[in-house]
Amino acid sequence: MIKSKVENAFVVRSGSKKYLVEVSRTNLGKTYVVVHEDLTVKYLKGDEVKEWAHDIDKLDEVEFKALPTHIRRAITLNLKEL
């Protein structure tokens, strides 16, 4: 696992879909763009189904076209439908 620190996070709108995009940087200076398609996650704990959601209330919501070019390029490498 690579230890990194989230520098910036956005909620990106593309049509009717929303994605959480995090820009992270390691202590070596490498930058990673992490795209979360699912904003809520369901998991099993024993026999119980639990739900967990990203806290996106305090994040800026932007259109995909408004993002910086290098972030858009990194996202489109992972998500072809944007």
Residue, then its C-alpha position, 0 to 999 in steps of 0.5 A: m500500500i502506498k501512503s499518500k495525502v489527499e490534496n483536493a477532492f471534487v464531486v464531479r457531475s457528468g450528465s446525471k452521474k456523480y463521481l468522487v474524485e480525489v487528488s492524492r500526493t505521496n511523500l515522494g512527490k507522485t500524484y494520483v487521481v482516484v475516482h470513486e464511482d460508488l458514493t455508498v458502499k454496502y458490506l457484510k459484517g457477520d450476518e448484518v448488511k451495513e452501509w457506508a457513504h463518502d462524506i461529500d457534503k463539504l466538497d465542491e461540485v463541478e462539471f467534468k469540463a471545468l476540471p483542470t486538463h491533467i485531471r480530466r485526462a487521468i479520469t478518462l483513462n479510467l472511465k470511458e463514458l465521461 
